[in-house]
Amino acid sequence: MQLSKHEPNDEARPFAELRGLHVQQKRAYLRDHLERVEWSRERIDAERRLRLRELLRIACERSAFHRARLAGIRVDRLEERDLARLPPMTKADVMGHFDAIVTDPRLSRETVEAHLASLGEEPRYLPGGFQAIASGGSSGVRGVYVYDWDAWRTCYLGWIRYLVRDLGGRPFTMAAVTAGRAIHVSRALLQTFSDPEEIAVRSLPVTWPVDRIVEGLNQLQPDAFGGYPSALPALVLAAQDGRLKIRPRRVITGGEPLLPEIRAAAEETWGVPVANWWLCSEGGPMGLGCGVGAGMHLAEDLVIVEPVDAAGQPVPPGTRSAKLYLTNLYNTAMPLIRYELTDEVTLLDEPCPCGSAHRRVADVQGRLDDGFVYGSVTVHPHLFRSVLGSERAIVEYQVSQTARGAAVAVRGGPVDASRLERRLEAELERLGVPRAEVSIRVVERLERQDIGKLKRFLPLAN
Protein backbone atom coordinates (compact mmCIF):
# COMPACT_ATOMS: atom_id res chain seq x y z
CA MET A 1 0.00 0.00 0.00
CA GLN A 2 1.41 3.36 -1.01
CA LEU A 3 1.57 5.71 1.96
CA SER A 4 -0.06 9.10 1.44
CA LYS A 5 -0.69 12.17 3.52
CA HIS A 6 -3.99 12.31 5.40
CA GLU A 7 -3.40 15.39 7.49
CA PRO A 8 -6.73 16.80 8.74
CA ASN A 9 -7.55 20.10 7.05
CA ASP A 10 -9.85 21.43 9.77
CA GLU A 11 -7.66 22.31 12.73
CA ALA A 12 -10.64 23.43 14.84
CA ARG A 13 -12.12 19.95 15.07
CA PRO A 14 -12.28 18.56 18.64
CA PHE A 15 -9.85 15.87 19.76
CA ALA A 16 -12.48 13.12 19.79
CA GLU A 17 -13.35 13.77 16.15
CA LEU A 18 -9.72 13.87 15.02
CA ARG A 19 -8.96 10.74 17.03
CA GLY A 20 -11.90 8.99 15.35
CA LEU A 21 -10.49 9.87 11.92
CA HIS A 22 -7.07 8.60 12.95
CA VAL A 23 -8.55 5.33 14.22
CA GLN A 24 -10.41 4.79 10.94
CA GLN A 25 -7.21 5.28 8.96
CA LYS A 26 -5.35 2.98 11.33
CA ARG A 27 -7.85 0.21 10.55
CA ALA A 28 -7.33 0.73 6.82
CA TYR A 29 -3.54 0.37 7.14
CA LEU A 30 -3.44 -2.54 9.57
CA ARG A 31 -3.46 -5.19 6.83
CA ASP A 32 -0.49 -3.49 5.17
CA HIS A 33 1.53 -3.70 8.39
CA LEU A 34 0.61 -7.32 8.98
CA GLU A 35 1.90 -8.06 5.48
CA ARG A 36 5.14 -6.19 6.24
CA VAL A 37 5.91 -8.66 9.04
CA GLU A 38 5.97 -11.39 6.36
CA TRP A 39 8.01 -9.46 3.77
CA SER A 40 11.05 -11.11 2.22
CA ARG A 41 14.53 -9.78 2.83
CA GLU A 42 14.56 -8.33 -0.70
CA ARG A 43 11.27 -6.49 -0.14
CA ILE A 44 12.50 -5.05 3.16
CA ASP A 45 15.74 -3.82 1.58
CA ALA A 46 13.87 -2.19 -1.32
CA GLU A 47 11.57 -0.37 1.09
CA ARG A 48 14.50 0.89 3.14
CA ARG A 49 16.23 2.29 0.06
CA LEU A 50 13.07 4.02 -1.13
CA ARG A 51 12.21 5.53 2.25
CA LEU A 52 15.78 6.60 2.98
CA ARG A 53 16.08 8.57 -0.24
CA GLU A 54 12.67 10.16 0.24
CA LEU A 55 13.55 11.14 3.82
CA LEU A 56 16.83 12.71 2.72
CA ARG A 57 15.13 14.58 -0.12
CA ILE A 58 12.54 16.10 2.23
CA ALA A 59 15.20 16.89 4.81
CA CYS A 60 17.28 18.77 2.25
CA GLU A 61 14.30 20.68 0.90
CA ARG A 62 12.55 21.64 4.15
CA SER A 63 15.08 21.54 7.01
CA ALA A 64 17.76 24.23 7.24
CA PHE A 65 19.73 22.06 9.66
CA HIS A 66 19.86 19.09 7.30
CA ARG A 67 20.31 21.20 4.20
CA ALA A 68 23.63 22.37 5.60
CA ARG A 69 24.49 18.94 7.01
CA LEU A 70 23.85 17.12 3.72
CA ALA A 71 25.34 19.72 1.39
CA GLY A 72 27.21 18.16 -1.51
CA ILE A 73 25.64 14.70 -1.10
CA ARG A 74 23.57 13.21 -3.95
CA VAL A 75 20.72 11.98 -1.79
CA ASP A 76 18.88 10.51 -4.79
CA ARG A 77 21.70 8.01 -5.27
CA LEU A 78 22.66 7.37 -1.65
CA GLU A 79 22.68 3.75 -0.50
CA GLU A 80 22.29 2.57 3.06
CA ARG A 81 25.97 1.66 3.24
CA ASP A 82 26.78 5.33 2.44
CA LEU A 83 25.16 6.55 5.66
CA ALA A 84 28.52 6.20 7.39
CA ARG A 85 29.64 9.28 5.41
CA LEU A 86 27.17 11.43 7.36
CA PRO A 87 28.04 12.84 10.77
CA PRO A 88 25.80 11.64 13.60
CA MET A 89 23.34 13.97 15.32
CA THR A 90 22.60 14.06 19.05
CA LYS A 91 19.86 15.00 21.47
CA ALA A 92 21.75 18.24 22.08
CA ASP A 93 21.43 18.96 18.34
CA VAL A 94 17.68 18.38 18.49
CA MET A 95 17.15 20.60 21.51
CA GLY A 96 19.56 23.29 20.35
CA HIS A 97 18.42 23.44 16.70
CA PHE A 98 14.80 22.34 16.98
CA ASP A 99 13.30 25.03 14.75
CA ALA A 100 15.89 24.41 12.03
CA ILE A 101 15.39 20.63 12.08
CA VAL A 102 11.59 20.40 11.80
CA THR A 103 10.15 20.56 8.29
CA ASP A 104 6.87 22.41 8.84
CA PRO A 105 6.69 26.17 9.62
CA ARG A 106 3.81 25.59 12.04
CA LEU A 107 6.23 23.77 14.35
CA SER A 108 8.60 25.54 16.69
CA ARG A 109 10.11 24.57 20.00
CA GLU A 110 8.15 27.34 21.71
CA THR A 111 4.84 26.04 20.33
CA VAL A 112 5.65 22.41 21.11
CA GLU A 113 6.86 23.14 24.64
CA ALA A 114 3.72 25.13 25.43
CA HIS A 115 1.61 22.26 24.13
CA LEU A 116 3.46 19.67 26.23
CA ALA A 117 3.18 21.78 29.35
CA SER A 118 -0.61 21.85 28.93
CA LEU A 119 -1.06 18.07 28.65
CA GLY A 120 -2.49 15.88 31.38
CA GLU A 121 -3.56 12.25 31.07
CA GLU A 122 -5.05 12.67 27.59
CA PRO A 123 -3.12 13.51 24.39
CA ARG A 124 -4.14 16.35 22.09
CA TYR A 125 -3.23 17.30 18.54
CA LEU A 126 -1.21 20.31 17.56
CA PRO A 127 -2.49 22.33 14.58
CA GLY A 128 -1.96 20.26 11.45
CA GLY A 129 -2.51 16.97 13.25
CA PHE A 130 0.97 16.75 14.76
CA GLN A 131 1.67 14.91 18.01
CA ALA A 132 4.36 16.00 20.46
CA ILE A 133 6.08 13.91 23.13
CA ALA A 134 8.89 14.39 25.62
CA SER A 135 11.43 11.96 26.98
CA GLY A 136 13.88 11.84 29.85
CA GLY A 137 15.48 8.73 28.37
CA SER A 138 17.92 6.36 30.00
CA SER A 139 20.55 9.09 30.04
CA GLY A 140 18.39 11.47 32.05
CA VAL A 141 18.67 14.16 29.36
CA ARG A 142 15.35 15.62 28.27
CA GLY A 143 14.28 15.59 24.62
CA VAL A 144 11.22 16.86 22.74
CA TYR A 145 9.95 15.29 19.50
CA VAL A 146 7.09 15.69 17.02
CA TYR A 147 5.37 13.25 14.67
CA ASP A 148 3.23 14.13 11.67
CA TRP A 149 -0.26 12.68 11.19
CA ASP A 150 0.77 9.69 9.06
CA ALA A 151 3.89 9.00 11.10
CA TRP A 152 1.91 8.80 14.35
CA ARG A 153 -0.36 6.16 12.81
CA THR A 154 2.64 4.27 11.44
CA CYS A 155 4.34 4.43 14.83
CA TYR A 156 1.36 2.69 16.44
CA LEU A 157 0.92 0.05 13.74
CA GLY A 158 4.61 -0.77 13.67
CA TRP A 159 4.40 -1.31 17.42
CA ILE A 160 1.26 -3.42 17.59
CA ARG A 161 1.52 -5.61 14.49
CA TYR A 162 3.33 -8.63 15.98
CA LEU A 163 0.80 -8.79 18.80
CA VAL A 164 -2.11 -8.68 16.33
CA ARG A 165 -0.52 -11.41 14.22
CA ASP A 166 0.21 -13.65 17.20
CA LEU A 167 -3.16 -13.30 18.96
CA GLY A 168 -5.08 -13.88 15.75
CA GLY A 169 -8.71 -12.80 15.68
CA ARG A 170 -9.94 -9.44 16.84
CA PRO A 171 -11.21 -7.64 18.80
CA PHE A 172 -9.20 -8.16 21.95
CA THR A 173 -8.41 -6.11 25.02
CA MET A 174 -5.06 -4.88 26.22
CA ALA A 175 -4.09 -3.30 29.53
CA ALA A 176 -0.97 -1.16 29.65
CA VAL A 177 0.77 -0.24 32.90
CA THR A 178 2.44 2.86 31.49
CA ALA A 179 3.33 6.46 32.13
CA GLY A 180 0.65 8.57 33.75
CA ARG A 181 0.84 11.57 31.44
CA ALA A 182 0.35 11.90 27.71
CA ILE A 183 3.78 13.47 27.19
CA HIS A 184 5.17 9.91 27.03
CA VAL A 185 5.05 8.02 23.74
CA SER A 186 3.53 4.78 25.06
CA ARG A 187 0.70 6.53 26.87
CA ALA A 188 -0.08 8.92 24.02
CA LEU A 189 -0.08 6.21 21.34
CA LEU A 190 -2.37 3.88 23.24
CA GLN A 191 -4.75 6.68 24.18
CA THR A 192 -4.95 7.86 20.57
CA PHE A 193 -5.62 4.50 18.95
CA SER A 194 -7.63 2.53 21.52
CA ASP A 195 -10.36 0.93 19.42
CA PRO A 196 -13.11 -1.42 20.69
CA GLU A 197 -13.52 -2.85 17.17
CA GLU A 198 -9.86 -3.89 16.99
CA ILE A 199 -7.77 -3.47 20.15
CA ALA A 200 -9.40 -1.83 23.14
CA VAL A 201 -6.68 -0.41 25.38
CA ARG A 202 -6.88 0.81 28.93
CA SER A 203 -3.88 2.58 30.42
CA LEU A 204 -3.15 2.10 34.12
CA PRO A 205 -0.53 4.59 35.37
CA VAL A 206 2.51 2.83 36.80
CA THR A 207 2.58 5.52 39.49
CA TRP A 208 -0.70 4.21 40.97
CA PRO A 209 -0.54 2.06 44.13
CA VAL A 210 -0.14 -1.62 43.25
CA ASP A 211 -3.54 -2.54 44.72
CA ARG A 212 -5.24 -0.04 42.43
CA ILE A 213 -3.43 -1.45 39.38
CA VAL A 214 -4.45 -4.96 40.45
CA GLU A 215 -8.07 -3.83 40.79
CA GLY A 216 -8.00 -2.31 37.31
CA LEU A 217 -6.54 -5.46 35.75
CA ASN A 218 -9.11 -7.67 37.51
CA GLN A 219 -11.92 -5.51 36.19
CA LEU A 220 -10.62 -5.42 32.63
CA GLN A 221 -9.56 -9.10 32.31
CA PRO A 222 -7.26 -8.28 29.38
CA ASP A 223 -6.25 -10.68 26.63
CA ALA A 224 -2.82 -9.05 26.77
CA PHE A 225 -1.22 -6.79 29.29
CA GLY A 226 2.08 -5.03 29.41
CA GLY A 227 4.18 -2.55 31.27
CA TYR A 228 7.60 -1.65 32.54
CA PRO A 229 9.65 -4.67 33.68
CA SER A 230 10.14 -3.01 37.06
CA ALA A 231 6.36 -3.12 37.58
CA LEU A 232 6.07 -6.86 36.92
CA PRO A 233 7.50 -8.32 40.17
CA ALA A 234 4.76 -6.74 42.29
CA LEU A 235 2.09 -8.03 39.88
CA VAL A 236 3.63 -11.51 39.91
CA LEU A 237 3.42 -11.52 43.70
CA ALA A 238 -0.19 -10.30 43.54
CA ALA A 239 -1.04 -13.18 41.18
CA GLN A 240 0.75 -15.73 43.34
CA ASP A 241 -1.11 -14.70 46.50
CA GLY A 242 -4.47 -14.64 44.71
CA ARG A 243 -5.14 -10.91 44.56
CA LEU A 244 -4.55 -10.62 40.81
CA LYS A 245 -6.91 -12.93 38.91
CA ILE A 246 -6.24 -12.56 35.18
CA ARG A 247 -5.51 -15.08 32.40
CA PRO A 248 -3.67 -13.16 29.68
CA ARG A 249 -2.70 -14.75 26.37
CA ARG A 250 0.39 -12.57 26.11
CA VAL A 251 2.49 -10.52 28.53
CA ILE A 252 4.44 -7.59 27.09
CA THR A 253 7.24 -5.55 28.59
CA GLY A 254 9.08 -2.46 27.42
CA GLY A 255 10.64 0.85 28.35
CA GLU A 256 13.33 -0.68 30.56
CA PRO A 257 15.74 -3.63 30.40
CA LEU A 258 13.98 -6.96 30.91
CA LEU A 259 16.02 -8.99 33.37
CA PRO A 260 15.96 -12.80 32.87
CA GLU A 261 14.59 -13.45 36.35
CA ILE A 262 11.64 -11.11 35.74
CA ARG A 263 10.82 -12.82 32.43
CA ALA A 264 11.05 -16.27 34.04
CA ALA A 265 8.82 -15.31 36.97
CA ALA A 266 6.14 -13.84 34.67
CA GLU A 267 6.13 -16.79 32.28
CA GLU A 268 5.90 -19.26 35.17
CA THR A 269 3.07 -17.31 36.80
CA TRP A 270 0.85 -16.87 33.74
CA GLY A 271 2.07 -19.72 31.53
CA VAL A 272 2.39 -17.55 28.41
CA PRO A 273 5.36 -16.05 26.53
CA VAL A 274 6.68 -12.65 27.54
CA ALA A 275 7.23 -10.50 24.45
CA ASN A 276 9.76 -7.75 25.05
CA TRP A 277 9.18 -4.51 23.10
CA TRP A 278 11.76 -1.82 22.49
CA LEU A 279 10.08 1.51 21.90
CA CYS A 280 11.69 4.94 22.07
CA SER A 281 10.44 8.49 21.67
CA GLU A 282 12.71 9.15 18.71
CA GLY A 283 12.04 6.06 16.61
CA GLY A 284 8.84 4.54 17.94
CA PRO A 285 8.87 0.75 17.36
CA MET A 286 12.55 -0.17 17.33
CA GLY A 287 12.34 -3.87 18.22
CA LEU A 288 9.38 -6.16 18.88
CA GLY A 289 9.42 -9.55 20.53
CA CYS A 290 7.25 -12.01 18.62
CA GLY A 291 6.77 -14.42 21.52
CA VAL A 292 8.37 -17.28 19.54
CA GLY A 293 12.09 -16.71 19.04
CA ALA A 294 14.57 -15.03 21.34
CA GLY A 295 15.21 -11.32 21.26
CA MET A 296 13.28 -8.72 19.30
CA HIS A 297 12.64 -8.13 15.60
CA LEU A 298 13.91 -4.79 14.37
CA ALA A 299 11.23 -2.75 12.59
CA GLU A 300 13.50 -2.69 9.56
CA ASP A 301 10.92 -1.26 7.16
CA LEU A 302 10.54 1.77 9.46
CA VAL A 303 13.94 2.43 11.01
CA ILE A 304 17.63 1.89 10.28
CA VAL A 305 19.63 0.85 13.33
CA GLU A 306 23.43 0.98 13.20
CA PRO A 307 25.06 -0.66 16.26
CA VAL A 308 28.50 0.91 16.78
CA ASP A 309 31.35 0.90 19.27
CA ALA A 310 32.40 3.85 21.44
CA ALA A 311 34.32 5.34 18.49
CA GLY A 312 31.31 5.11 16.18
CA GLN A 313 32.56 2.13 14.16
CA PRO A 314 30.14 -0.69 13.20
CA VAL A 315 30.15 -3.81 15.34
CA PRO A 316 29.43 -7.29 13.89
CA PRO A 317 26.55 -9.58 14.89
CA GLY A 318 27.14 -11.18 18.27
CA THR A 319 29.03 -8.16 19.63
CA ARG A 320 27.31 -5.79 22.01
CA SER A 321 27.42 -2.19 20.82
CA ALA A 322 28.38 0.79 22.97
CA LYS A 323 25.62 2.85 21.34
CA LEU A 324 23.71 3.02 18.08
CA TYR A 325 22.74 5.42 15.33
CA LEU A 326 19.04 5.60 14.45
CA THR A 327 17.52 6.80 11.19
CA ASN A 328 13.74 7.14 11.42
CA LEU A 329 12.49 6.45 7.88
CA TYR A 330 8.81 7.32 8.33
CA ASN A 331 8.65 10.58 10.32
CA THR A 332 9.43 13.46 7.98
CA ALA A 333 8.18 16.15 10.37
CA MET A 334 11.42 15.84 12.37
CA PRO A 335 14.09 14.04 10.34
CA LEU A 336 16.36 12.05 12.63
CA ILE A 337 19.23 10.79 10.50
CA ARG A 338 22.01 8.85 12.25
CA TYR A 339 20.69 10.02 15.60
CA GLU A 340 22.79 8.79 18.52
CA LEU A 341 21.15 6.63 21.19
CA THR A 342 23.03 5.16 24.13
CA ASP A 343 21.19 1.80 24.03
CA GLU A 344 23.51 -1.20 23.95
CA VAL A 345 22.31 -3.81 21.47
CA THR A 346 23.57 -7.09 20.03
CA LEU A 347 22.53 -8.16 16.52
CA LEU A 348 21.50 -11.82 16.20
CA ASP A 349 22.35 -13.71 13.03
CA GLU A 350 20.02 -16.69 13.23
CA PRO A 351 16.59 -16.67 11.52
CA CYS A 352 13.60 -16.58 13.83
CA PRO A 353 11.33 -19.65 14.11
CA CYS A 354 8.33 -17.35 13.61
CA GLY A 355 9.34 -16.88 9.97
CA SER A 356 9.80 -13.11 9.92
CA ALA A 357 12.77 -11.93 7.83
CA HIS A 358 13.20 -8.82 9.96
CA ARG A 359 16.54 -9.16 11.72
CA ARG A 360 16.66 -9.50 15.47
CA VAL A 361 18.56 -8.02 18.37
CA ALA A 362 19.01 -9.53 21.80
CA ASP A 363 17.13 -7.89 24.64
CA VAL A 364 18.51 -4.39 25.17
CA GLN A 365 21.13 -4.35 27.90
CA GLY A 366 21.19 -2.21 31.00
CA ARG A 367 19.80 -2.21 34.51
CA LEU A 368 16.49 -1.26 36.03
CA ASP A 369 16.08 2.02 37.85
CA ASP A 370 15.52 1.33 41.55
CA GLY A 371 12.17 2.15 43.12
CA PHE A 372 12.08 4.14 46.34
CA VAL A 373 10.62 2.34 49.35
CA TYR A 374 9.08 4.35 52.21
CA GLY A 375 7.89 1.87 54.83
CA SER A 376 5.21 -0.20 53.06
CA VAL A 377 4.97 2.20 50.09
CA THR A 378 7.03 1.65 46.92
CA VAL A 379 7.32 4.59 44.52
CA HIS A 380 8.10 3.87 40.88
CA PRO A 381 10.72 6.14 39.27
CA HIS A 382 8.14 7.25 36.73
CA LEU A 383 6.50 9.47 39.33
CA PHE A 384 9.59 11.68 39.18
CA ARG A 385 10.14 11.21 35.43
CA SER A 386 6.63 12.39 34.58
CA VAL A 387 6.94 15.61 36.53
CA LEU A 388 10.55 16.49 35.77
CA GLY A 389 10.34 15.46 32.12
CA SER A 390 7.54 17.95 31.46
CA GLU A 391 9.64 20.95 32.47
CA ARG A 392 11.26 22.70 29.55
CA ALA A 393 13.99 24.34 31.65
CA ILE A 394 15.24 21.01 33.04
CA VAL A 395 17.93 19.55 30.80
CA GLU A 396 19.04 16.68 33.05
CA TYR A 397 18.18 15.49 36.53
CA GLN A 398 19.15 13.11 39.35
CA VAL A 399 16.88 12.04 42.20
CA SER A 400 18.24 10.94 45.59
CA GLN A 401 15.83 9.38 48.06
CA THR A 402 15.56 10.88 51.54
CA ALA A 403 13.80 9.53 54.61
CA ARG A 404 10.54 11.34 53.77
CA GLY A 405 10.92 12.22 50.12
CA ALA A 406 13.72 13.13 47.75
CA ALA A 407 16.49 15.59 46.98
CA VAL A 408 16.49 16.43 43.29
CA ALA A 409 19.46 17.92 41.46
CA VAL A 410 18.62 19.48 38.11
CA ARG A 411 20.77 20.92 35.39
CA GLY A 412 19.35 23.79 33.39
CA GLY A 413 17.11 26.53 34.65
CA PRO A 414 15.82 28.73 35.86
CA VAL A 415 13.07 26.56 37.38
CA ASP A 416 10.25 27.29 39.78
CA ALA A 417 11.64 25.01 42.46
CA SER A 418 8.89 25.68 44.99
CA ARG A 419 6.14 24.75 42.52
CA LEU A 420 7.89 21.53 41.50
CA GLU A 421 8.60 20.62 45.14
CA ARG A 422 4.93 21.03 46.04
CA ARG A 423 3.85 19.02 43.02
CA LEU A 424 6.18 16.11 43.79
CA GLU A 425 5.24 16.19 47.48
CA ALA A 426 1.56 15.98 46.55
CA GLU A 427 2.22 13.00 44.27
CA LEU A 428 4.18 11.19 47.00
CA GLU A 429 1.48 11.86 49.58
CA ARG A 430 -1.18 10.61 47.16
CA LEU A 431 0.64 7.27 47.12
CA GLY A 432 0.77 7.12 50.90
CA VAL A 433 4.08 8.76 51.85
CA PRO A 434 3.16 10.88 54.90
CA ARG A 435 4.32 14.51 55.16
CA ALA A 436 6.54 14.14 52.09
CA GLU A 437 9.45 16.53 51.71
CA VAL A 438 11.13 17.26 48.38
CA SER A 439 13.97 19.69 47.72
CA ILE A 440 15.15 20.84 44.29
CA ARG A 441 18.41 22.56 43.51
CA VAL A 442 19.99 23.65 40.25
CA VAL A 443 23.55 22.39 39.75
CA GLU A 444 26.26 22.86 37.15
CA ARG A 445 26.85 19.12 36.75
CA LEU A 446 25.50 15.83 38.07
CA GLU A 447 27.50 13.25 39.96
CA ARG A 448 28.36 10.20 37.87
CA GLN A 449 29.72 6.77 38.72
CA ASP A 450 33.40 5.97 38.33
CA ILE A 451 32.68 4.39 34.94
CA GLY A 452 31.12 7.65 33.78
CA LYS A 453 27.48 6.54 33.70
CA LEU A 454 24.76 8.59 35.31
CA LYS A 455 22.62 6.78 37.86
CA ARG A 456 19.47 8.87 37.85
CA PHE A 457 17.69 7.37 40.87
CA LEU A 458 19.62 6.84 44.09
CA PRO A 459 17.65 4.96 46.77
CA LEU A 460 18.50 5.07 50.44
CA ALA A 461 21.08 2.50 51.47
CA ASN A 462 19.60 -0.42 53.41
Steps between C-alpha positions, in 0.01 A plus 500: 500500500641836399516735797337839448437807708170514688559808709167641625418830331270633772719588796202612711352152523484361857743231612237225503413565136863510387576187701206325332641588157842373603352173627314446172820549302686270737250223422552552127879464532510209743498235226797670334702479822408138559629426150824687576577253780506227232704693241804335345848633561503645147171684556623644830824623342313663210270682741793626705673640192184673381414651838857607573530697178159659548588598858828657390330687216241652735766579758708688244202691365325596825753490786768769523697283742513203264545711190832617640586157641436318171649760267687344210343154541293351215215377716316353200782250452596436862502138615461382856868409518581867420338622822836465673612808302253715695587641841276380783254733672426509873226594742689824561468572126125442515447722802741769384386515135138390528350769277759438228450122505120477472356516149172685555482876578212442742742318731737677734651403831304777671169370362581137578621573853186699579289213370685241710472711812121507458455122472357281773393137469351542152693584180398784270591595145702801402372702202553293187445171680848478651570316825769609745672291767781548749754257636745488787660189352744263663763773504284738701528769231168646391393497135194627312373343176214540252328256265286588200151355452603201287812431704302480825273236346800311363670516839202326661456236230869418493479446875186289517526281190681198649247484782209511253659227289573276798163535676308442179137608493377836616373680696701448815579705807835623620597658831812714512674592825667810359589860564232711662519800269451533127843657448639144484488311171348176632217675681422739215500229232271267690262780594480618139433164338299303757227340290225265627459357148866396482709542816337664799772642724480622855800677649573452870762749625804324643507769769172369648516285816540132412160408647330750271681359195398149607138613534507652152646185344243279676219716368630509144606132468730582207601260225843663514660726752830676512710748686842590627705198614549666838122489552471126434643354825226658712233371259654152503479499879139622484415212264679245716314603816164506321433873485559529125264269310567537127573248222684692228597341169809718474710705742695793356780704650684809383656831593769347721741205484324167551704297746494119450363435848205734439418329169523155661277596793232647270499205261477253789217695663278544194622215279532717188797650312632840601555715191753775560442824305758769439332833441661843517375855460727566204433191290180348633503121442868408497479130589204271566504161665283254309452259790660214302872557450748668730564871492307760304436559130627834377232704322727506197242643260462803730840566655869446427700396805880513487663336806844657552785499749605795717692649205199477269625202298258218404501188714428152355212271600559340838689802636328737738511860381596798715224706337309517174403740225130518412348620174122534523375431146132587545484826699578788266375769739824469700767320297727301729787374287778306675368617835710377792336284767688353794316164490732200492380239252626172356396393149397134468585311183267202520157502329201509731273193528200730450601547136546877495797618291543811713834466676512466875690648790545349843312664784638850553762504773506714810361500851169595652459828682444431870165582657491699822354320801346701786381252762232293323476740203706445183529794260578428136762727339242611246336722760809721485555453125149618415531822695861588424479397135220749434710800601662675208773664710625167639769354276611213725414381848597262782273393785636390839259344747473650848324365807174681416538588135780591263777746423500584131797649317416656165715644228358787300276774626371720621225283652218573740639272768225567753225407253675178398571409864133541590392299198733209577406508869132479407566202272696319773230567758234375258682166496513485878831664595408712805616863526722463193791739462668573167784743434618615157826672422658609174856374450771547240559126460365171632700242689586195291636157585868420461428342161344826384136389492228705661286319755185709499322350802693447822303312768585511867758243603352208694 
